[in-house]
Amino acid sequence: MRNPAIGRNYAEALFELSESTGRAEEYAGLIEAVAGAIASSPEIELVLMSPRVPKAKKVELMGQALRAAPAEFVRFIQAVVRRGRQLYFADIAREYGALVDRKFNRLRATVSLAREPNKALQETIRAELSRAFGKEVFPTFFVDTSLLGGTLVKVGDRIFDGSLRRRMASLRRQLLTR
């Protein structure tokens, strides 16, 4: 079982590094790319997790793979690998993204709709969520045909259910209690 504090601690260290260099947004993209590459490539994950590949070789490979990245970022990634914490790259990326979002007063939201939203609807929903939360909201849209209509919004641990399915269930409960 992985310890979530480890990913958070490394993310905070990377955030401090990004604050000193003024590259918070750039590092967010880079750490997400590293985590994404590892998650999407079983070969990369196998090499990084294998006890047969020496840590020095893993560190060298990460340096070669990230040669276009800022030197201090590459050193951070290599330090994570050197300490055997490469299993935590996805956790580090998630925690780091949350720190950057907090710094820039942003929120991430998932929005489920019964049908595919067009660009105008997406922009309207984004603007309304931003107004409601008083922060810039970056929604990710999903289609869930079981909603029948309406919207289901998840921000952090909170769920705002404005779906037709919920409204119909509520109406059913009201009718059955009478």
C-alpha positions as CSV (number, residue, x, y, z in Angstrom):
1,M,0.0,0.0,0.0
2,R,1.4,3.4,-1.0
3,N,1.6,6.2,1.4
4,P,-0.1,9.4,0.0
5,A,2.1,11.6,2.2
6,I,5.1,10.6,0.1
7,G,3.6,11.9,-3.1
8,R,2.5,15.1,-1.4
9,N,6.0,15.7,0.1
10,Y,7.7,15.3,-3.2
11,A,5.1,17.5,-4.9
12,E,5.7,20.2,-2.2
13,A,9.5,20.0,-2.9
14,L,8.9,20.4,-6.6
15,F,6.5,23.3,-5.9
16,E,9.2,25.1,-3.8
17,L,11.6,24.5,-6.7
18,S,9.2,25.9,-9.2
19,E,8.5,29.0,-7.0
20,S,12.2,29.7,-6.9
21,T,12.6,29.5,-10.7
22,G,9.2,30.9,-11.6
23,R,8.2,27.9,-13.7
24,A,5.2,26.5,-11.8
25,E,3.0,26.0,-15.0
26,E,5.9,24.6,-17.0
27,Y,6.7,22.0,-14.3
28,A,3.0,21.0,-14.0
29,G,3.1,20.1,-17.7
30,L,6.4,18.3,-17.4
31,I,5.5,16.2,-14.3
32,E,2.1,15.3,-15.9
33,A,4.0,14.2,-19.0
34,V,6.4,12.0,-17.0
35,A,3.6,10.4,-15.1
36,G,1.6,9.9,-18.2
37,A,4.5,8.4,-20.1
38,I,5.1,5.9,-17.3
39,A,1.4,5.0,-17.0
40,S,0.8,4.6,-20.7
41,S,4.0,2.6,-21.5
42,P,4.4,-0.8,-19.8
43,E,7.9,-0.9,-21.1
44,I,9.0,2.3,-19.3
45,E,7.2,1.2,-16.1
46,L,8.9,-2.2,-16.3
47,V,12.3,-0.7,-16.6
48,L,11.7,1.8,-13.8
49,M,10.3,-0.8,-11.4
50,S,12.7,-3.6,-12.2
51,P,15.1,-4.4,-9.4
52,R,17.4,-5.9,-12.2
53,V,18.0,-2.4,-13.7
54,P,20.5,-0.5,-11.4
55,K,19.3,2.8,-10.1
56,A,22.2,4.5,-11.8
57,K,21.0,3.3,-15.1
58,K,17.4,4.4,-14.4
59,V,18.7,7.9,-13.4
60,E,20.8,8.0,-16.6
61,L,17.8,7.0,-18.7
62,M,15.5,9.6,-17.1
63,G,18.2,12.3,-17.8
64,Q,18.4,11.2,-21.5
65,A,14.6,11.1,-21.8
66,L,14.2,14.6,-20.3
67,R,17.3,16.3,-21.9
68,A,15.1,19.2,-23.3
69,A,13.6,19.9,-19.8
70,P,15.1,22.5,-17.4
71,A,18.2,21.1,-15.6
72,E,16.7,21.6,-12.1
73,F,13.6,19.6,-13.1
74,V,15.6,16.8,-14.5
75,R,17.7,16.7,-11.2
76,F,14.4,16.5,-9.3
77,I,13.2,13.6,-11.4
78,Q,16.5,11.8,-11.0
79,A,16.4,12.3,-7.2
80,V,13.0,10.7,-7.1
81,V,14.4,7.7,-9.0
82,R,17.6,7.6,-7.0
83,R,15.5,7.3,-3.8
84,G,13.4,4.5,-5.4
85,R,10.2,6.5,-5.4
86,Q,9.4,6.2,-9.1
87,L,6.2,4.4,-8.2
88,Y,4.9,7.8,-6.9
89,F,5.2,9.9,-10.1
90,A,1.4,9.8,-10.7
91,D,0.8,10.9,-7.1
92,I,3.4,13.6,-7.3
93,A,1.8,14.9,-10.5
94,R,-1.7,15.0,-9.0
95,E,-0.6,16.7,-5.8
96,Y,1.6,19.1,-7.6
97,G,-1.3,20.0,-9.9
98,A,-3.4,20.7,-6.9
99,L,-0.7,23.0,-5.4
100,V,-0.5,25.0,-8.7
101,D,-4.3,25.2,-9.0
102,R,-4.4,26.6,-5.4
103,K,-1.7,29.1,-6.3
104,F,-3.5,30.4,-9.4
105,N,-7.0,30.3,-7.7
106,R,-8.3,27.5,-10.0
107,L,-10.6,24.5,-9.6
108,R,-10.9,21.3,-11.6
109,A,-14.4,19.9,-12.1
110,T,-15.9,16.9,-13.8
111,V,-19.2,17.6,-15.5
112,S,-21.5,14.8,-16.6
113,L,-24.2,15.4,-19.1
114,A,-26.8,13.2,-20.8
115,R,-25.6,14.2,-24.3
116,E,-22.4,15.5,-25.9
117,P,-22.1,19.3,-25.1
118,N,-21.3,21.7,-27.9
119,K,-18.6,24.4,-27.4
120,A,-21.2,27.1,-26.5
121,L,-22.7,24.9,-23.8
122,Q,-19.2,24.0,-22.5
123,E,-18.3,27.6,-22.3
124,T,-21.6,28.5,-20.5
125,I,-21.1,25.8,-18.0
126,R,-17.5,26.8,-17.4
127,A,-18.5,30.5,-17.0
128,E,-21.3,29.7,-14.6
129,L,-19.1,27.4,-12.5
130,S,-16.4,30.0,-12.3
131,R,-19.0,32.6,-11.2
132,A,-20.5,30.3,-8.6
133,F,-17.2,29.3,-7.1
134,G,-15.4,32.6,-7.5
135,K,-12.4,30.8,-9.1
136,E,-11.4,29.9,-12.6
137,V,-12.9,26.5,-13.2
138,F,-11.5,24.0,-15.7
139,P,-14.2,21.4,-16.4
140,T,-13.8,18.0,-17.9
141,F,-16.9,16.9,-19.7
142,F,-18.3,13.3,-19.8
143,V,-21.4,11.8,-21.3
144,D,-23.6,9.7,-19.0
145,T,-26.8,8.7,-20.8
146,S,-28.3,7.4,-17.5
147,L,-28.7,11.0,-16.3
148,L,-31.6,11.4,-18.8
149,G,-31.0,15.2,-18.7
150,G,-29.5,17.9,-16.5
151,T,-26.0,18.0,-15.1
152,L,-23.9,16.3,-12.5
153,V,-20.9,18.3,-11.3
154,K,-18.1,17.0,-9.1
155,V,-15.6,19.4,-7.6
156,G,-13.2,17.8,-5.2
157,D,-15.2,15.7,-2.8
158,R,-18.5,17.6,-3.4
159,I,-21.1,16.5,-5.9
160,F,-23.8,18.8,-7.2
161,D,-26.6,16.7,-8.8
162,G,-28.9,18.6,-11.0
163,S,-29.8,15.5,-13.1
164,L,-33.2,14.6,-14.3
165,R,-32.7,11.1,-12.8
166,R,-32.3,12.6,-9.3
167,R,-35.3,14.9,-9.7
168,M,-37.4,11.9,-10.9
169,A,-36.3,9.8,-7.9
170,S,-37.1,12.7,-5.5
171,L,-40.5,13.1,-7.1
172,R,-41.1,9.3,-6.8
173,R,-40.2,9.4,-3.1
174,Q,-42.6,12.3,-2.5
175,L,-45.4,10.6,-4.3
176,L,-44.9,7.3,-2.4
177,T,-44.9,9.0,1.0
178,R,-48.3,10.6,0.5
